[in-house]
Amino acid sequence: MHPTARRLIPILAITPVAAAGILLNASTAEAAKPSAAPRPAVHDAADSTKEQRVVKQFWTPAKMAAARPLDLVRSRGGRTTATPGGGRTITLPAPGAHAVKRADTPAEPTASASPTQAAPTAPATPTPTAQAETPAPTPSPTSPAATLSARSPGAAWTAGGTIVRTEGRVFFTYQGRSASCSGTAVTSANKSVVLTAGHCVKLGGAFHTNWVFVPGYDNGARPYGTWVATSLLTTPQWNASEDMNFDVAAAVVAPLNGRRLVDVVGGQGVAFNQPRGRQMYAFGYPAAGPYNGSKLIYCSGRVFDDFLVSSDQGLTCDMTGGSSGGGWFLGFSEATGTGTLNSVNSFKYNFASYWMFGPYFGPEAQAVYTTAQNQDAT
């Protein structure tokens, strides 16, 4: 590798186990409008009742607990492969060679990509205990004002609110290994959409299998059940070449016990084509040390533009593998736990583990969301 090589580490976690399930959370009504962006890639997942039952049964507590980080290497040519100890890397060319092409960086929305936003959705009932497969542990009393900060590089979320229902762990099988990411249930027309990272639904040229979403995951507890994906969607750029500037995806999940995801846990708001450089909160379930995937972790601060090889935005954040796909929020309220999803955890540079990067939510991400929320979830 050339001395100027740089490595990007996708923040997912994985275990050497066979097939597993992954699930993604809700989508918004505003994005139901047609988009001029290229059509997203749509992949059928567990789209029959029998398949959904098999996927759900596969994910035992032991298999979920066993998920561990998988290291992925990204070559100069754009190929992504798994290695037993590297990270996803991008090799920068030697001096005088052709430079790595950056995607256009839309600092502000344009007339053809106007800002779009949808408000959060409250659950139909406040405590859907009928869905619980394992009860959540009783939280110890905390003082949000004393324990939380508007600027945090990484800490356990202790303030409760909507976020502890809408954020969750994603589990799936990747090349025979059981893996985990994070995802967010968002407001959507079909009340069944989870937004996450592109590499949390497809990597190495193939879509993941056994895909499930566990909202409110807490130290092994699944208080709102295990939701099985019926379809997985990603941007055409990620689908074709795993372009990190478009590392965005969605999952449509099947109803559980006759109820839809957003009716049970609620849905966060979602926005596209927004100004850059704003204050944001990021959430996820990091599973690589010093974390173990058992708790919801958050970071917060003002984001900045990546000045290296991507057109993503960065945030000071020490979350690790397994947090990929976790939501980044504008206008987040610590009092209510609600906000507007505007990016997801995507990658880190191996020489700057204190920064997390997430893709800009432009027309391509909006097209993924719009298509997902118009899918039939049954």
C-alpha positions in Angstrom: 0.0 0.0 0.0 1.3 3.4 -0.9 2.4 5.6 2.1 -0.4 8.0 1.3 -3.0 5.3 1.6 -6.0 6.1 3.7 -8.4 3.6 5.2 -12.1 4.1 5.7 -13.8 1.8 8.2 -17.5 1.1 7.7 -19.2 1.0 11.1 -21.0 -2.3 11.0 -20.5 -5.4 13.1 -20.6 -9.1 12.1 -20.1 -12.6 13.4 -19.0 -15.9 11.8 -22.4 -17.5 11.9 -24.7 -18.5 9.1 -27.8 -16.7 7.8 -29.4 -13.9 9.9 -32.1 -11.3 9.6 -32.0 -7.5 9.2 -34.8 -4.9 9.7 -35.1 -1.2 8.9 -37.5 1.4 10.3 -40.2 3.8 9.0 -40.5 6.5 6.2 -42.2 9.8 5.6 -45.4 11.1 3.8 -43.8 14.2 2.4 -41.4 12.1 0.3 -44.3 10.3 -1.4 -43.9 12.9 -4.2 -42.2 11.6 -7.4 -38.5 12.3 -7.6 -36.3 13.1 -10.6 -33.4 11.2 -9.0 -32.3 7.9 -10.6 -34.5 5.0 -9.6 -33.3 3.1 -6.4 -32.3 -0.6 -6.5 -35.1 -2.7 -4.9 -34.4 -6.2 -3.6 -37.0 -8.7 -2.4 -36.2 -10.0 1.1 -38.5 -12.2 3.2 -41.7 -11.4 1.2 -43.8 -14.4 2.3 -45.2 -15.3 5.7 -43.2 -18.5 5.8 -39.9 -16.8 5.0 -40.6 -14.1 7.7 -41.3 -16.8 10.3 -38.0 -18.6 9.4 -36.0 -15.4 9.6 -37.5 -14.3 12.9 -36.9 -17.7 14.5 -33.2 -17.7 13.3 -32.4 -14.7 15.5 -32.0 -16.2 19.0 -30.6 -14.0 21.8 -27.3 -15.9 21.6 -26.9 -15.2 17.9 -27.6 -11.5 18.3 -25.2 -11.3 21.2 -22.5 -13.0 19.1 -22.4 -10.3 16.4 -18.9 -8.8 16.1 -17.2 -6.3 13.8 -16.3 -7.4 10.2 -13.4 -5.5 8.6 -13.9 -4.5 5.0 -11.2 -3.4 2.5 -12.1 -1.0 -0.3 -9.5 -0.8 -3.1 -8.6 2.0 -5.4 -10.8 0.4 -8.1 -13.8 0.5 -5.7 -14.0 -3.2 -4.9 -15.0 -4.0 -1.4 -13.8 -7.3 0.2 -13.8 -8.8 3.7 -10.5 -9.2 5.5 -9.7 -10.6 9.0 -8.3 -7.4 10.5 -8.2 -4.6 8.0 -10.7 -1.8 7.6 -12.7 -0.7 4.5 -9.9 1.3 2.8 -9.6 3.7 0.0 -6.2 3.8 -1.5 -5.3 7.3 -2.7 -3.2 7.4 -5.9 0.5 8.2 -5.8 1.7 11.7 -6.7 1.2 12.3 -10.4 -1.5 9.6 -10.8 -5.1 10.2 -11.5 -6.8 11.7 -8.5 -9.7 10.1 -6.7 -12.9 11.6 -8.0 -15.0 13.4 -5.4 -18.8 13.6 -5.8 -20.2 17.1 -6.3 -20.8 18.7 -2.9 -24.1 20.5 -2.8 -23.5 23.0 0.0 -26.9 24.4 -0.4 -30.1 23.0 -2.0 -30.8 24.0 -5.6 -34.1 24.8 -7.3 -34.2 21.3 -8.8 -33.6 19.8 -5.3 -35.7 21.8 -3.0 -35.6 21.2 0.8 -38.1 18.5 1.9 -39.1 17.6 5.4 -41.6 15.4 7.2 -42.6 15.6 10.8 -42.2 12.8 13.4 -45.1 10.4 13.9 -46.3 9.3 17.4 -47.1 5.7 18.0 -50.7 4.6 18.0 -50.3 3.4 21.6 -47.7 4.6 24.1 -46.6 1.2 25.4 -47.0 -1.7 22.9 -46.2 -4.4 25.4 -48.1 -7.0 23.4 -45.2 -7.1 20.9 -42.5 -7.6 23.5 -40.4 -10.7 23.1 -38.2 -9.9 26.1 -39.0 -7.0 28.4 -36.6 -4.1 28.6 -34.6 -3.7 31.8 -35.9 -1.1 34.2 -33.8 2.0 33.7 -32.2 3.6 36.7 -33.3 7.1 37.6 -31.2 9.8 35.8 -31.2 13.5 35.4 -31.0 14.3 31.7 -29.8 17.8 32.3 -27.0 16.6 34.4 -25.9 13.6 32.2 -26.4 14.8 28.6 -24.6 17.5 26.6 -25.3 19.3 23.3 -21.6 18.4 22.5 -20.7 14.8 23.1 -18.1 12.6 21.4 -19.9 9.5 22.6 -22.0 8.5 25.6 -24.9 6.3 26.7 -28.3 7.8 26.0 -30.1 8.0 29.4 -32.8 10.6 28.7 -35.5 8.2 27.3 -38.0 9.7 24.9 -39.1 8.6 21.4 -35.5 7.8 20.3 -35.3 4.8 22.6 -38.2 3.2 20.6 -37.4 4.4 17.1 -33.7 3.6 17.1 -32.7 0.0 17.0 -30.2 -2.7 16.0 -30.3 -4.3 12.6 -29.2 -8.0 12.2 -28.5 -9.8 9.0 -26.3 -12.5 7.3 -23.4 -11.3 5.2 -21.3 -14.0 3.4 -22.3 -16.7 6.0 -21.6 -14.5 9.0 -24.1 -12.9 11.4 -23.7 -9.1 11.3 -25.2 -6.1 13.0 -25.8 -2.4 12.1 -28.2 0.2 13.4 -31.3 1.8 11.9 -34.1 4.3 12.5 -37.9 4.0 12.2 -39.1 7.0 10.3 -42.5 8.5 9.5 -43.8 7.1 6.3 -46.9 6.5 4.2 -46.9 2.7 4.7 -45.7 3.1 8.4 -43.1 0.4 7.7 -39.8 2.1 6.7 -36.4 1.9 8.4 -33.5 4.0 7.2 -29.9 2.8 7.5 -26.6 2.7 5.6 -26.2 1.2 2.1 -23.5 -1.3 3.3 -26.1 -2.5 5.9 -28.2 -3.9 3.2 -25.7 -4.7 0.4 -21.9 -5.3 0.4 -19.5 -7.0 -1.9 -22.0 -7.2 -4.8 -24.8 -9.0 -2.9 -27.7 -8.1 -0.7 -27.7 -9.3 2.8 -30.1 -12.0 3.9 -32.1 -12.7 7.1 -32.6 -9.0 7.7 -34.4 -7.9 10.9 -34.8 -4.7 12.8 -35.1 -4.7 16.7 -36.3 -1.3 17.8 -35.4 -0.3 21.4 -32.8 -3.1 21.7 -31.5 -2.9 25.3 -28.9 -5.4 26.5 -30.5 -8.3 24.8 -34.1 -7.2 25.5 -36.5 -6.8 22.5 -39.4 -4.8 24.0 -41.0 -4.0 20.7 -40.3 -7.3 18.9 -38.3 -8.4 15.9 -39.4 -6.9 12.6 -38.5 -8.8 9.4 -37.7 -6.9 6.2 -39.8 -7.7 3.1 -37.7 -5.5 0.8 -34.3 -3.7 0.8 -33.6 -0.6 -1.1 -30.4 1.5 -1.8 -29.2 4.2 -4.1 -28.2 3.3 -7.7 -24.7 4.5 -6.9 -24.2 2.2 -4.0 -25.8 -0.6 -5.8 -23.5 -0.3 -8.8 -20.2 0.6 -7.3 -20.6 0.9 -3.5 -19.9 4.7 -3.8 -19.5 5.9 -0.2 -21.0 9.3 -1.0 -24.3 7.5 -1.5 -24.1 4.9 1.4 -27.9 5.2 2.1 -30.5 2.4 2.3 -34.0 1.6 3.5 -35.8 -1.5 4.5 -39.6 -2.1 4.4 -40.6 -4.4 7.3 -43.6 -6.7 7.6 -46.4 -6.1 10.1 -45.9 -7.8 13.4 -49.0 -9.3 15.2 -51.2 -7.4 12.8 -49.6 -4.0 13.5 -47.2 -1.8 11.5 -43.9 -0.5 12.8 -44.7 3.2 13.2 -48.0 2.4 14.9 -46.0 0.5 17.5 -42.9 2.6 18.1 -43.6 5.9 16.3 -41.4 7.4 13.5 -38.8 10.1 13.5 -39.0 13.0 11.0 -36.9 13.0 7.9 -35.5 15.7 5.7 -33.5 16.0 2.4 -31.6 18.7 0.5 -30.9 20.7 3.7 -28.1 23.2 4.3 -24.8 21.8 5.6 -22.8 22.5 8.7 -25.6 22.4 11.3 -25.8 21.1 14.9 -26.7 17.3 14.8 -27.2 14.3 17.1 -26.1 10.9 16.0 -27.3 7.6 17.5 -26.3 3.9 17.1 -25.4 0.6 18.7 -21.6 0.3 18.5 -20.5 -3.3 19.1 -16.7 -3.0 18.8 -14.6 -2.1 21.8 -15.0 -0.2 24.0 -18.7 -0.9 23.3 -20.5 -4.2 23.1 -23.7 -3.4 21.3 -25.9 -3.6 24.3 -26.8 0.1 24.7 -27.9 3.0 22.6 -25.0 5.5 22.3 -25.2 9.1 21.0 -22.8 11.8 19.8 -23.6 15.5 19.2 -22.0 18.6 17.8 -21.7 20.7 14.7 -21.0 18.8 11.5 -18.3 19.7 9.0 -17.6 18.8 5.4 -15.1 16.0 4.7 -12.0 17.6 3.2 -10.4 14.3 2.1 -12.0 11.8 -0.4 -15.8 12.0 0.2 -18.5 14.6 0.0 -19.9 13.4 3.3 -20.3 15.4 6.5 -18.3 14.6 9.6 -19.0 14.7 13.3 -16.7 14.2 16.3 -17.8 10.8 17.5 -16.1 7.7 19.0 -18.8 5.2 18.1 -17.4 2.0 16.6 -18.4 -1.0 14.5 -22.1 -1.9 14.7 -23.2 1.8 14.7 -23.4 2.0 10.9 -26.8 3.1 9.8 -27.7 4.8 13.0 -29.5 8.1 12.5 -28.2 11.7 12.4 -30.8 14.3 13.5 -31.4 18.0 12.9 -33.5 19.9 15.5 -33.2 17.1 18.0 -35.0 17.6 21.3 -33.4 15.9 24.4 -36.6 16.5 26.2 -38.8 14.5 23.8 -36.3 12.3 22.0 -37.5 13.5 18.6 -35.8 15.1 15.6 -35.4 15.1 11.9 -33.3 12.3 10.3 -30.8 13.9 7.9 -27.9 11.4 7.6 -26.7 8.0 8.9 -23.4 6.7 10.4 -21.3 5.5 7.4 -17.5 5.3 7.8 -14.4 6.4 9.7 -10.8 7.0 8.6 -8.5 4.6 10.4 -6.1 7.5 11.3 -8.9 9.7 12.7 -11.2 7.4 14.8 -12.5 10.4 16.6 -14.5 11.4 13.5 -17.6 9.8 12.1 -18.8 10.5 8.6 -22.3 10.3 7.1 -23.7 10.8 3.5 -25.5 14.0 2.5 -29.2 13.4 2.1 -29.8 14.7 -1.4 -32.2 13.6 -4.2 -30.8 10.1 -4.3 -31.5 9.4 -0.6 -34.9 11.0 -1.0 -35.7 8.7 -3.9 -34.8 5.7 -1.7 -37.1 6.9 1.0 -40.0 7.8 -1.4 -39.9 4.4 -3.1 -39.7 2.6 0.2 -42.7 4.4 1.8 -44.8 3.5 -1.3 -43.9 -0.2 -1.1 -46.5 -2.7 0.1 -45.2 -4.0 3.5 -47.3 -7.1 3.6 
